[in-house]
């Protein structure tokens, strides 16, 4: 399922892009969940990083598409952005917000298909490398590659990344299954370690991205085996 938000102030253009997306869904068998917004302020009022793709008109009242994209990028680095515009030179500004591309109006179905195919490939790749954390106060997407380790504390899963920590309710066992194929292994019953950030292993401890975590005696062998499998010959 690809979650799409379409932001377009012109009702006719909005209907046109939605119709073409539905046609794409039917023709290519790609399930889409489409939300529509009549302006950028409406999208940003309660924005959460739950979308895979934003389709933004560049020229809108209240808040233009570039301004919307800049605001979105402050809280969502992963969402794909596709601009709609009457003038190609405006689309060049999209590079500043890492836009995936642009479509000129009037909207061509062929152009939409070409962009959607590229975007689907990117989203498919991202979904394997990111996870969505749904908390009480916020929902955010984090890159698996940036997680240094995960810990469990009072039924809270705490994700430590290169830049911040984020906490959600959950169990370590459930997230361990999700991350097992991404180079993670448990060093004790409370910590799940990303092997790529292991700097040093001592008898009953491991240094991960500058932080020292304990290795339980009953998990030491399995942890070292996982480390050897990841690096193809780890030496202490």
Buried (B, 14 or more C-beta within 10 A) or exposed (E): EBBBBBBBBBEEBBEBBBEBBEEBBEEEEBEBEBEBBBBBBBBBEEBEBBBBBBBBBBBBEEBBBBBBBBBBBEBBBBBBBBBBBEEEEBBEBBEEBEBBBBBBBEBEBEBBBEBBEBBBEBBEEBBEEBBBBEEEEEBBBBBBBBBBBBBBEEEEBBBBBEEEEBBBEBEBEEBBEEBEEBBBBBBBEBBBBBBBBBEEBEEEBBBBBEEEBEBBEEBBEEBBEBBEEBEEEBEE
